[in-house]
Amino acid sequence: MKKRIFFLMFGFVLMAAGLSAQQAKTYCNNRFGFCVNYPDMLKPASDGPANGDGIILEGEEGIKVSISGSFNVMGWTPQRIYEFALEDLTADLGTEVKPVGPRIDTDGFEARFSTDEVYQYARMWSLGDTYLIINISGPKAASEKIETLKDRIATSFGS
């Protein structure tokens, strides 16, 4: 009987340890109507956007996550927003950026961008007159961690 209780308690301890390792934090933006759950290993940056558009999170190995909403005042299609994101990233980095397998449709886009030193994952949702974009970027050496991290970020709409 004591063995059974010991193993039962040991199992609960393991479950609790597993749950704490998978805890997430939530960021909600009522201005643009979305919430994002993200791993608690990401920490809000001290220099986040002051305009209420979103949040910037920082992780290990120089990984940064930018989550922001925007009003689509230009009436751009997801294709045009993708092109703008590519132009913007190229201007920021000052080097040629190679798109890697973008998927673009009327609901948004999912894309990866790469240079010799930087890797970025981008996901955009078109929400009518607004859109949400999540960018996860870091050193190219951290590309596998970026790909794993993207799957640990969950988005919901209508907050």
VMD Tcl script that draws the C-alpha trace (Angstrom):
set ca {
  {0.00 0.00 0.00}
  {2.82 2.41 0.87}
  {4.50 1.60 -2.45}
  {1.31 2.41 -4.32}
  {0.94 5.75 -2.53}
  {4.61 6.54 -3.19}
  {4.26 5.85 -6.92}
  {1.02 7.81 -7.05}
  {2.64 10.81 -5.36}
  {5.71 10.45 -7.60}
  {3.42 10.53 -10.64}
  {1.74 13.73 -9.43}
  {5.13 15.36 -8.91}
  {6.17 14.45 -12.46}
  {2.88 15.79 -13.86}
  {3.27 19.05 -11.95}
  {6.84 19.45 -13.21}
  {5.68 18.83 -16.78}
  {2.86 21.35 -16.48}
  {5.10 24.06 -15.10}
  {7.55 23.51 -17.96}
  {4.73 24.11 -20.45}
  {3.17 27.18 -18.85}
  {2.24 30.03 -21.13}
  {1.53 33.70 -20.74}
  {-1.16 35.60 -22.59}
  {-1.06 38.96 -24.32}
  {-4.40 40.46 -25.41}
  {-4.88 43.51 -27.56}
  {-8.43 44.85 -27.36}
  {-7.68 47.56 -29.90}
  {-7.25 44.94 -32.64}
  {-9.26 42.11 -31.07}
  {-6.70 39.35 -30.62}
  {-5.00 37.35 -27.87}
  {-1.74 35.42 -28.13}
  {-0.55 32.69 -25.79}
  {3.22 32.39 -25.73}
  {5.77 30.36 -23.74}
  {6.73 31.95 -20.43}
  {10.41 31.74 -21.39}
  {9.76 34.81 -23.58}
  {9.95 38.11 -21.72}
  {8.47 41.47 -22.75}
  {11.14 43.81 -24.12}
  {11.71 47.07 -22.32}
  {11.44 48.99 -25.60}
  {8.04 47.70 -26.76}
  {5.66 49.76 -28.91}
  {4.13 52.68 -27.04}
  {1.25 53.10 -29.52}
  {-0.77 50.07 -28.39}
  {-0.20 48.10 -31.60}
  {1.33 45.06 -29.91}
  {4.22 43.67 -27.92}
  {7.84 42.67 -28.46}
  {9.11 39.58 -26.65}
  {12.69 38.44 -26.20}
  {14.01 34.92 -25.84}
  {17.29 33.08 -25.67}
  {20.00 33.28 -28.33}
  {18.87 36.68 -29.61}
  {15.39 35.52 -30.66}
  {12.79 38.28 -30.80}
  {9.05 37.99 -31.31}
  {7.05 40.95 -32.58}
  {3.26 40.68 -32.30}
  {1.32 43.60 -33.71}
  {-2.00 44.60 -35.13}
  {-2.49 47.25 -37.75}
  {-5.31 49.05 -39.47}
  {-5.29 48.24 -43.18}
  {-5.88 51.85 -44.22}
  {-4.35 51.27 -47.65}
  {-6.68 48.35 -48.36}
  {-3.69 46.13 -49.15}
  {-4.13 42.47 -50.00}
  {-2.14 39.83 -48.09}
  {0.11 39.60 -51.18}
  {0.94 43.33 -50.95}
  {1.49 43.15 -47.17}
  {3.86 40.22 -47.76}
  {5.76 42.24 -50.38}
  {5.96 45.19 -48.00}
  {7.27 42.93 -45.21}
  {9.97 41.64 -47.56}
  {10.91 45.19 -48.64}
  {10.96 46.38 -45.02}
  {13.15 43.52 -43.85}
  {15.56 44.06 -46.75}
  {15.80 47.77 -45.90}
  {16.36 47.01 -42.20}
  {19.09 44.45 -42.82}
  {20.70 46.23 -45.76}
  {21.23 42.96 -47.57}
  {19.39 40.66 -49.92}
  {16.71 38.67 -48.14}
  {15.73 35.32 -49.56}
  {12.10 34.28 -49.11}
  {11.80 30.58 -48.27}
  {8.54 28.92 -49.36}
  {5.93 31.62 -48.72}
  {2.26 30.61 -48.62}
  {-0.09 33.48 -49.44}
  {-3.88 33.41 -49.73}
  {-6.84 35.72 -49.09}
  {-6.70 35.03 -45.33}
  {-3.06 36.07 -44.91}
  {0.39 34.62 -45.34}
  {3.00 32.43 -43.73}
  {6.59 32.95 -44.79}
  {10.20 32.50 -43.87}
  {12.99 34.89 -44.76}
  {16.70 34.21 -44.65}
  {20.02 35.95 -45.08}
  {23.51 34.66 -44.37}
  {23.08 35.76 -40.74}
  {19.36 36.19 -39.97}
  {16.31 33.92 -40.08}
  {12.74 35.20 -39.73}
  {9.37 33.49 -39.59}
  {6.31 35.64 -40.33}
  {2.61 34.87 -40.06}
  {-0.10 37.38 -40.99}
  {-3.88 37.12 -40.63}
  {-6.13 39.43 -42.63}
  {-9.08 40.50 -40.49}
  {-11.01 42.78 -42.81}
  {-9.98 46.35 -42.07}
  {-7.21 45.21 -39.71}
  {-4.52 42.56 -39.70}
  {-2.29 40.79 -37.21}
  {1.32 39.93 -37.94}
  {3.73 37.85 -35.85}
  {7.42 37.97 -36.69}
  {9.93 35.69 -34.99}
  {13.52 36.51 -35.84}
  {17.01 35.68 -34.72}
  {20.39 34.46 -35.84}
  {20.30 31.95 -38.67}
  {21.91 29.43 -36.30}
  {18.71 29.58 -34.22}
  {16.39 28.75 -37.15}
  {15.32 25.38 -35.67}
  {14.45 27.05 -32.36}
  {12.45 29.69 -34.23}
  {10.53 26.98 -36.08}
  {9.80 25.16 -32.80}
  {8.78 28.41 -31.09}
  {6.27 29.33 -33.82}
  {4.35 26.15 -33.01}
  {4.15 27.13 -29.34}
  {2.46 30.47 -30.02}
  {-1.33 30.27 -30.22}
  {-3.53 33.05 -31.54}
  {-7.23 33.73 -30.98}
  {-9.45 36.46 -32.33}
  {-12.40 38.37 -30.98}
  {-10.98 39.42 -27.61}
}
mol new
graphics top color blue
foreach p $ca { graphics top sphere $p radius 0.5 }
foreach p [lrange $ca 0 end-1] q [lrange $ca 1 end] { graphics top cylinder $p $q radius 0.2 }
display resetview
